[in-house]
């Protein structure tokens, strides 16, 4: 465990030394929050809408922060591979798991801080979390798990391609997952069948719904369990993918 | 020395092979290096030196064969091998955002050293490699090539390894930095009994440092022994003849066959190996005169490792290195 903590500390320190890698991501999340909330807040006037539009759109901002922040894990690994430090770490008795998990967990911690900042901003804008402080915490937990899932995917792409541009481009594949969902209006108001089908099979939908339920409705066991199961399952799958790629990158290549 | 402090410091391999697709980078290498020696692995670029180091240091699996380092199997006991060895690869591995002290402390901690001791180890090693007077806030990314190599060497030493692998440690360094690294390698071997496995493409480096040398070419070991033994095998003395063109050298090569059966041609030079060179010079000159060949120069010298290399591989390593350097300069110019 100690080696993972050491390598998490190193990744966090390096990230703080390069604020340019963090600031744009948080700026985009805040941009989403302001623009969509001020531009579409009349949606909350629609009959049957529960809670506020700020509480509805906030999960979009949070998930966007999680996706963008998770790319940091891939970027760290790519830089380490490029400058030879990845190999230097493999030449220590450190577990291979720690070499991969260090940047992954560090990026999840950074994105969690970003998520908390976005949520504090939303509170300052008048957000009320229906599930209370514990609900607030649960939203952060969901964002952390979702971030870990993306970090696993970013690490997988970085280790498979060993190319910064390719790894960065691969993370863009997740943006359709954000927007092919009930992103801006509740599902009752979506008429396009193709979008309904896409939203149903899109795991992001269940993360949005869990967070929205906590913020706008209160504690809902079914919604929360589905959200947790989806994020945990997704994080497990991408984590396994990252480890599988790591096995190849650490042992079988030249 | 192999069992100094009761610790195994040997490197052994049987039939090591590593393929990359259809290409065999390492092709059936056997090694038996007792502890406490400086072992030089000599070969041109692409000969398989770095691949062999990667296999022995557990970061690359062999396609076939087996190896033990410090008594541990490189495939089955990778963690234990890594604890026993220090490695400075040809491409230095430094995080450019970290300072030298941070890198050394982190490296020591990854080898299980507590933080306080890791700090004192870092200070000691910075002194050892002559980086203690560098601005502590300077990040490794802004170090010069020589400073990076010295820091990389310090990183390889944080846990006081039994065996040190140095993959072309002085390639691209200026003479002063090169001399500093040679001195440190000798000191580590003499004072700590550390086994040093050194790959190089510099004959002088192998000649000056290594107790024993193996020459690798196209993935195979083609010669081995102490530098003196290897040189003795080619002859006691060398007569080097210089001609005006490669064609004349080739002609002379044929003409001198009866006088000097042991000979090698490289570009416009012809090197002839004798027990005692001076006695043969008159006959050489007569034979060349009879064939209408005009000499540009004649020198008598001791054989070098280049002669050994030329004999076992058919190519001159020094020329190849020089050509590489020239090619790199051309690349920079263009």
Interface residues (C-beta under 8 A of the other chain):
Chain A: X2 X3 X6 X10 X13 X14 X17 X18 X80 X83 X84 X85 X86 X87 X88 X89 X90 X91 X92 X93 X94 X250 X251 X252 X253 X254
Chain B: X20 X25 X51 X54 X57 X58 X59 X60 X61 X79 X82 X83 X85 X87 X89 X91 X92 X93 X94 X95 X96 X97 X98 X102 X106 X107 X109 X110 X111 X112 X155
